[in-house]
């Protein structure tokens, strides 16, 4: 069995951290490259950390099979809508484009439930634009995870999101049918579903929503 090489952008985030943990323990992957701005100093022999400036990103030294795009921020942290879009859209599309040039054939992307280029909500419109632009790069397999509220311990506190998770969690029993996709989901389940989708290798675009992510728990 040919073992794979993965490239992970966003390893310090909630979903990305779980993706990293799962990839490092997965025998299907012999090497995991991460793009970081600060070293994590992990002793794992499978891990190669690359300190990068996303404004001057160069992936020419990295051979990669699978890409996990987990970059993300908030408008509050970014400081403006322009900076938010730069991280969530511009850097993600850049990583995907450069990795495609280095031989990557499969990519998994963290997006959001409700994402659409035509959304009136700025956040969802950026996520939709990102999906569309990454989808135009010619990946054989594109897995798009669209979670609602993410459950897990974040390094940055988000009081508003915590309240939203509590409310949505309390109402989950009423979220049936088409509303199921709005249920809160464990970040680890999202990560597991993304990895499973790329390992399956089904051609084309696969959108992963609540039920598929829940089954990966």
C-alpha positions in Angstrom: 0.0 0.0 0.0 1.3 3.4 -1.0 1.4 5.7 2.0 0.3 9.3 1.6 1.8 12.7 2.3 -0.6 15.3 3.7 -0.4 19.1 3.8 -2.3 20.8 6.6 -3.0 24.5 6.8 -4.6 25.7 10.0 -3.2 23.2 12.5 -3.6 25.6 15.4 -7.4 25.9 14.9 -10.1 23.8 16.5 -10.7 21.4 13.5 -7.2 21.6 12.3 -5.7 20.5 15.6 -7.8 17.4 15.5 -6.9 16.8 11.9 -3.3 16.9 12.8 -3.7 14.5 15.7 -5.6 12.0 13.6 -3.2 12.2 10.7 -0.2 11.6 12.9 -1.8 8.5 14.3 -3.1 7.2 10.9 -0.8 4.6 9.3 -2.1 5.6 5.8 0.0 8.7 6.1 3.8 8.6 6.2 4.4 12.4 6.3 2.4 15.3 7.5 3.5 18.8 6.5 2.0 21.8 8.4 2.2 25.5 7.5 2.6 27.4 10.7 3.6 30.9 11.8 4.8 29.7 15.2 6.5 26.3 15.7 4.6 23.7 17.8 7.8 21.7 18.4 6.1 18.3 18.2 8.5 15.3 18.6 6.5 13.2 16.1 8.8 11.9 13.4 6.0 12.0 10.8 5.6 15.8 11.2 7.4 18.4 9.2 6.6 22.0 10.3 7.2 24.8 7.8 7.3 28.4 9.2 5.6 30.5 6.6 4.5 34.0 5.7 1.3 33.5 3.7 2.0 36.7 1.8 5.1 35.0 0.4 4.1 31.4 0.4 6.3 28.9 -1.5 5.5 25.2 -1.5 8.0 24.2 -4.1 9.9 22.0 -1.7 6.9 20.0 -0.6 5.5 16.9 -2.4 1.9 16.4 -1.3 -0.9 14.0 -2.1 -3.7 15.3 0.2 -4.5 18.8 1.4 -6.4 19.7 4.5 -7.5 23.4 4.4 -8.5 24.4 7.9 -7.6 28.1 7.9 -10.0 30.4 9.6 -10.5 33.4 11.9 -13.2 35.8 13.0 -13.8 39.3 12.0 -13.1 40.4 15.6 -9.7 38.7 15.6 -8.9 39.8 12.0 -9.9 43.4 12.7 -11.9 43.9 9.5 -13.9 42.2 6.9 -11.0 42.7 4.5 -8.6 40.9 6.8 -11.1 38.2 7.5 -11.5 37.5 3.8 -7.7 37.5 3.3 -7.3 34.6 5.8 -10.4 32.6 5.1 -10.5 33.0 1.3 -7.3 34.3 -0.1 -4.8 32.2 1.9 -6.9 29.1 1.6 -7.2 29.4 -2.2 -3.5 30.2 -2.4 -2.5 27.1 -0.5 -4.9 25.0 -2.6 -3.5 26.4 -5.9 0.2 25.9 -4.9 -0.4 22.4 -3.5 -2.2 21.4 -6.7 0.9 22.5 -8.6 2.9 20.2 -6.3 0.9 17.1 -7.3 -1.9 17.2 -4.8 -5.0 15.4 -6.1 -7.4 15.4 -3.1 -8.4 18.3 -0.8 -10.6 18.6 2.2 -11.9 22.1 3.2 -13.6 23.3 6.3 -16.5 25.6 5.3 -19.8 26.3 7.0 -23.4 25.3 6.8 -25.2 27.8 4.6 -22.1 28.8 2.7 -22.9 30.3 -0.7 -21.4 32.9 -3.0 -24.9 34.4 -3.2 -25.4 34.6 0.6 -26.4 38.0 2.0 -24.4 37.2 5.1 -20.7 38.3 4.6 -19.3 35.3 6.5 -21.3 32.8 4.5 -20.6 34.6 1.3 -16.8 34.4 1.9 -17.1 30.7 2.7 -19.1 30.2 -0.5 -16.6 32.0 -2.6 -13.8 29.9 -1.1 -15.6 26.7 -2.0 -16.2 27.9 -5.5 -12.7 29.1 -6.1 -11.0 26.0 -4.7 -13.4 23.8 -6.7 -12.2 25.5 -9.9 -8.6 24.3 -9.3 -9.1 20.8 -10.7 -8.8 18.5 -7.7 -9.9 15.0 -8.4 -11.5 14.8 -5.0 -12.9 17.8 -3.1 -14.5 17.2 0.3 -16.3 20.2 1.7 -17.2 20.0 5.4 -20.1 22.3 6.3 -20.5 22.2 10.1 -22.7 24.4 12.1 -21.5 25.4 15.6 -18.3 23.6 16.5 -18.0 21.9 19.9 -14.5 21.8 21.5 -11.9 23.6 23.5 -10.6 26.7 21.7 -7.4 28.6 22.5 -9.4 31.8 21.9 -12.6 32.4 23.9 -15.7 33.2 21.9 -18.5 34.0 24.4 -21.1 34.6 21.7 -20.4 31.3 20.0 -20.5 29.5 23.4 -24.0 30.9 24.0 -25.0 29.9 20.5 -23.8 26.3 21.0 -25.7 26.1 24.3 -28.9 27.3 22.7 -28.5 25.1 19.6 -27.6 22.1 21.8 -30.8 22.6 23.9 -32.9 22.7 20.7 -31.2 19.9 18.9 -34.0 17.5 19.6 -36.3 19.8 17.5 -33.8 20.0 14.6 -35.1 17.3 12.4 -35.2 16.8 8.6 -33.5 19.6 6.8 -32.7 21.3 10.1 -30.4 18.5 11.3 -27.5 20.1 9.5 -27.7 23.0 12.0 -27.0 20.9 15.0 -23.8 21.5 16.9 -21.0 19.0 16.1 -17.8 18.0 17.8 -14.8 19.4 16.0 -13.1 16.0 16.2 -16.0 14.5 14.2 -15.5 17.1 11.5 -11.8 16.2 11.3 -12.5 12.5 11.2 -15.1 12.9 8.4 -12.7 15.0 6.3 -9.9 12.4 6.6 -12.3 9.5 5.8 -13.6 11.4 2.7 -10.1 11.8 1.3 -9.1 8.2 2.1 -12.2 7.0 0.3 -11.0 9.0 -2.8 -14.4 9.3 -4.5 -14.0 11.5 -7.6 -15.8 14.8 -7.7 -17.1 17.1 -5.0 -18.6 15.7 -1.8 -20.3 18.0 0.7 -20.1 16.7 4.2 -22.9 17.8 6.5 -24.1 16.9 10.0 -25.2 13.3 9.5 -21.9 12.2 7.8 -19.8 14.0 10.4 -21.8 12.5 13.2 -21.3 9.0 11.9 -17.5 9.7 12.0 -17.7 10.3 15.8 
